[in-house]
Amino acid sequence: MRFSARFLGVMALCASLCSSVQLKAEGVADTLSAKGDIIKRGLSYGPLPVVAFDQNKGFQYGALLNIYDFGDGSYYPNVRQSWYIEASAYTKGSQQYVLSYDTKYLIPNVRFSAATCLLVEKMLDFYGFNGYESAYDEKVDATFYRMERVVPYAKADFIGSIIANRLYWEAGYHFKWFGLDNVTLEGDEELLGGKALYEKYQDWGIIGTDEAKGGRSSALRVGLIYDSRDFEPAPSKGVWAEAHAIVAPKALGTSESYYRYSATFRQYLPLAQDRLVFAYRLNYQGTFGNYAPFYVLPYYTYVGPGYDRDGFGGYRTTRGVLRNRVQALDVAMFNAEMRWKFYRTHLFKQNVYFALNGFADGTAAIRNYDTSYRGEDNAVERAMYDSFVNMDKEKLHLSAGGGLRIGINQNFIIAVDYGVPFDSRDGAGSLYINTGFLF
């Protein structure tokens, strides 16, 4: 199965190269920059078949499209505005539909980013809370660690300059509606009375009955950004740091008020100009007070282009570790990556480069979510609880791996990564096929 995923991934890369070179904007002659790049003008299209495999979700299939507007060419390699469109599904029922837009020129001196998504998860990972304190047995049927979730999501973010080309303010509005449900077990009727772990967390009182069905998150985000990167899609030097607070009171329409924060520091160190770069990211995401609805905890929150991703464990956070393996009130994460652009060329009048990357990722629960037993006074239920909750001491969840990047016209970047966790309690490794560098 994994061999098939790799084969299909290679086919997808080839198809995307052919497609993107055939859909270039016409009408303006190309010229060369001082670095030897072809100066791109007008619209450039980067289509990519979405082809991947996840052991628990099945094969992913669909398509995504990046559209870049280079204007008259004076912006290149930067763009005037860009769009991202994705529609994909998994053979076991999950679906995602994404439309996003980003521009620095629609509003004078303000960057505007908007996105709307619909995420349908028939087999969403749920391993409990607080990392290794929640037991995981890889021999148990994967459905036991699953739940259902549907999330319509919309956001609008604004970023403006305080000190030109360095310090910025950020503000945005993010809305999510969570529809949650249990899954039906197949083949594990003897385990926890035939119920999946998510349903047992309700029986044990860890997740309240009302909260277990979901709710609304209507939140404002405000913060600061320091950004000295030389080139946003693939930096070779500079610092990108940001911190924001999330304010979600009932007065805004949130089901249960909560207040959170996130701080991220990223640095890019050139070791051989822009051909060999060491990059790292440090993140701490926490909660003001001792409560937040459990369904907002998995998200790595974001202001600017893109949208929130979950969770701590998974492609956008800790590659190779089980998705959503770490959920807690406070979570820390790091990524360290060596990036080597080993070959550049012009292909069908497009600027193309190939890069390899090796990485090490890690995450850990820092402040625990309350998992105390609040169910019925029942010895059998309490024994079940004791066998799954507060098991081992939490420690760093580590993974490592490598990947390939293919960059087209500097902005459209095809990404293939494979990560393997150090501990079997975090899974057995994962292949990812997507776009862009991780950070």
N, C-alpha and C positions, 0 to 999 in steps of 0.2 A: 504493500500500500504506500509506504513512504517513497519507494522507488518510482511509483506511478506519479506521485506528487511532484517529485523532482523533474521527471520527464515532461509532465504537463507544464511545469513552471518554465522550463527552457523553451518550450514551444510558445508559451505566452510572451516571453521576452522577445523572441524572434518576430512574432506577430506584431508586437507593439512597435518595434523598430521599423518594420515595413509600413505600418499604418501611419506613424507619425511623420515619416518622411514624405508620404504621399499627400498629406493634408496641409502643407505649409501655405502661408499667405502668398498671394501672387501680386504682381503689379509694380514692385519696387526692386531695383537691382541690389543684390547683396554686395557688401564690401567687407574688407578684412580689418580687424582691430589691430592695435599694436602687439597684442599677444598672439595674433594669428587666428583668432576666432572670426567666424563669419558674423557680421552684425545683422541681427534679426530684426525685421520690421513687420508691422501688422500683427495678425493673429497667428498663433502657432498652436497646434492641437496635439495632445499626447494621449491617445487611447491605449488602454491596457486591459486585456482579458483578466478577470479575477479568477484565478485557478489555484486552489490550495487544498490541503487535507488536514483535518483535525480528527484525532482518534475518537473523540466523543461526539463531535457534531457531524462528521462525515465530510464529503467533498464540498468545497465552496466553489460556486460558479457564478458568473455574471460579467459585468463590465464596469470600468470606470473611465472617466474622461477628464483630463486637465486641459483647460483652455487658458492661454497666456496672450495678453495684449501688449506688444512691445512698442506700440505707437510708431513714431517716425524713425525709431532706431536710436535716438539719443539717450534712452533709458537703459539700453542693453549693457550688462546682462540682467539688470533689474527690469521689472515690468510695471506698466501703468495700472493694470488690474488683472485679476485671475478668477477663474471659476473652477469648481471641483464638483463632479457629478458621479455618483456611484449607485448601482442597483445590483445586489448580489444575494445569494441564498445558499443554504447548506442542505444537503440531501436528507438530513434528519429534521428539517422544518424551520430552522432559524432564518431570518431575513433582515437585511438592512438597506435603507434608502437614504441617501445623503445628497444635499445640495448646499454648497457654500460659495461665498463671494468675498473678495478682499480687494481693497483699493486704497491708495494714499492720495488720490486726486479728486474724488467725488466731493468731499468737504474740504475747503482750504485749511491746510495745516493740521488736518486730523486724519488718522487712518481709521477706516470703517471696515468692520468684518461682520458678516452675518452668516448664519447657518440654520438649516432646519433638517431634522433627521427623524426617521421612524425606525426603531430597532425592535424586532420581534424575536424573542429568545424562547424556543421550545425546550432547550436543554441548557439553561444557564448554570454555570458552576457555582456551587455553594458548599464550602468546606467548614463553615462555622466561623468563629471569631478568634482573634488574638494569635494567629499563626500556629506554631507547633503546639500550643495549648489545646488545640482542637485536633483530635486523632484523625489520621487518614490512612486507609488500608487500600493499597493499589490492587489487591486481589478481589475486592468487592466490586460487583457490577457498577459501572460508572453512573447509571441512572440514580443510584442511591444518593449521589452528591449533586443532584440537579434540582432545579425549580424552574418555573415559567415566569417570564417578564416581558411586558410590552411597554415601551417608552417613546412617546412622541416628545421631541425636544426642539426648542427654538431659542435662538440667542441673537443679540446685537451688541457688539463691543466697539468702543471708541478709544483711540490712543492719540494723545496730543503732546507736543513738545514743551518742556520746561526749560531745558538747556539744549540748544540745537545739537542734534546728532549724538546725544548722550543720555540725558535724563528725560523721562516721559511720565505723564500721568495716564492712568487707565481707568475706565469705567464701563460697566455693561449690565445688561439685564439677561438673565437666563431662566427659562421655564422648562420644567420637566413634569410629566404626569406618569406616575408609576402604576401599572397594573400587574399585580403579582398573584401567583397561584402555585399550588402543589403539583407535583408530577405523580403519575401512577407507576409503581414499581413493576418490573417484569423479571421474575425469576428469583427474587430475594424475599419471599413471603415470610421466612423465618427471622429475618433481620429487623429488629425494632418493630415487631408486630406488623410487618408488611408496609411500613411507612418510610418515606425518604427522610433524610436528615433535616431538611427544612421544616417538614411537618412536625417532626419530633421537637424541634426547637420551640414550636408553638405549644406543644403539650407540656413542655418543661417550664413554660412561662418566660423564657428568655426573649422571645419575640411575641409581643401582644397580639391578640386576635385581630384588632382593627388595623394595626400597623402591618400585619402579615398580608393584607389585601392590597397594600400600596397607599399612595397618597400623592399630593401635589407639592412641588418645590418651586416657589416663585421667589427669586433671589436677585439682589443687587450685588455687584462686585466692584470694589474700588481698590486701587493700589498704585504702585510705582514700578517703573522699569528703568534699568540702566542697560544700555545696549551700545557696544562699541565694535560689533562684528563687522568684518569687511564685506561679507556677502551672505545674505540671509539663508538661501537654500542649502549652501554648503560652505560654512565659514572655514577660513584657514587661520584666523587670528581674532582676538578680541574676547570680550566678556559679555554675557547676556544674563542678567540677574533680574528677578522680579519678586514682588511680594504683594499679595492681595488678601483682602478680607471678604468674606461671604456673609451677607446679612439677609436672613430669610424669616422675617416675622409673619405672624398670622395676618397682620394688616395688609400684607402684599398678596394674600391668597394662599399662603403655605398651609398645609394641613397641620403640621406640628412645627412650631418655631425652632430654629436652630441657627447657630453662628459658628462659622469655621474660618480657617485661614490657611494659606499656602505660601511657602517661600522656596524659591529655586535659584540655584547658582550654577551657571554653565561657563566653562572657559575652553578656548581653542588655542592650542600652542603649536606653532609651525616648527617642525623639525627639519624640513627640507623644502622651504618656500611653501607653496600650496599643494605639493605632491605628497608629503608625508605629514600628517597632523595628528597630534594627540588631543582628544577631547574628553571632557568629563562633565557629569551633571550630578548635583546634590540637591535633594528635595526633602522638605519636611512639611507634612500636611497634618493639621491638628484641629482641635475643637475647643472653642471657648465654653467653659462649663463642663458638665459631666453627661451631656445628652445630645445626641443628634439621631434622627430617624435612621435605622440601620441601612435603609436602601440608598442613602446618599453617601455612605462611607466608602464604597469601592472606587469612587471616581477620582482620577487625577485631574484636578480642576484647572481651568485654562482661561485666559483672556487674550483675545487677538485672533489671528487666522487659525482655523481649525475648530475643534469642538472637544468637549470632555470625553475622555476615554476611561474605561475601566479594564482591569483593576490592577492592584499591586500584585504582580504576577501576570504575565501576558506580554504581548508584543510591544505595546507602547511604554511599558514600565520595566519589567524584569523578564527578559526573554528566556524561555526554557522552563520557567517556573509555572506551575498550574495557574490558570487565570483566576483572579480573585482569591488566591490562597491566603493573602494577608488582609484582614479587615479589622480595624480597631479605631478608637477615638483619635489616636495620633499614630502616624506611620512615617517612617523615614526610608529613603531610597537613594541608591547611587548607581551610576553607569560610568564605565571607563572604556574608551574605545580608541584604537589605533586605526587610522584611515590612510590608505596608500592608493593614490591615483597612478596606476602603472602604465596606462596607455591612453593617448589622445589621438584623434583622427577626425577627418571630415568624411561623412558618409551620406551620399545623396544630398549634398549641400547642407547638411546639418552638422553642428558641432557635437561630437560624441566623445565621451571618456569612459574608461573602465576603472573601477576601484575595488580593492579588497579591504575588508575590515575584520579585526579581531576584537572581542569585547569580553568584559566581565561585568556582571550586574548583581545587585543585591538589594534586599528590602527586609524590614523587620517591623513588628508592632512595638510601639514605644509606650503608649498608654492604653490600657485595656478597655474594651467594651465590657459592660457588666453582664457576666454570664452566670450569675448565681441562680440556683434552683428556686423557681417560684411556682412549680406545678402542684399537683395534688399530693397529699401525704400518702404516698403509695410506695412500698418497698421495692416492687418490681421496676416501677418507673425511675425511682432514684438510682437503682443499680444500673439501668440503661444509661442514665445521665452520666454517672461516674465513669462509665467505660468510653465516653466520647468527649467529655468536657474537662478542662483543667488537667490534661494528661501530662505533657512534657513541658519543660521550661523553654520559653521562647528564645531564639537566637537568630542570627542573621541567615536569611535564605539566599544562597549564592548560586549563580549559574555562570556559564562561560560558553563561548561559541565564536562563530565567524560568519561572514557573508560576502556578497557581491553587490556592487552598485554599478548601474549603467546610467550615465547622465547624458541627456539630450538637450542641447541649447542651454546648458547650465541649470535650468529650472526644473525640467521634468526628469525625475530620478527614479529608476526602477530599482527596487530593493528586494534582496533575497537573504534571509538570515536563518541560521539554525542554532538553537541554544539548548544546552544540557544542564540540568540542575546538579548540584553536588550531593544532594540528599534525596533518597528515593521517596521521602514523604512529600516532595515537591513535584513529583511526576517523573516522566522518563524522557523528556526532551520534546521539542516542537520545531516544525518548519514553518516559516512565515514568508509570504510573497506579498509585497505591498509597494508603496511609493515613498520616496524621501528618506533622508537620514532620520534617525530616531530623535535627535535634538540638534 
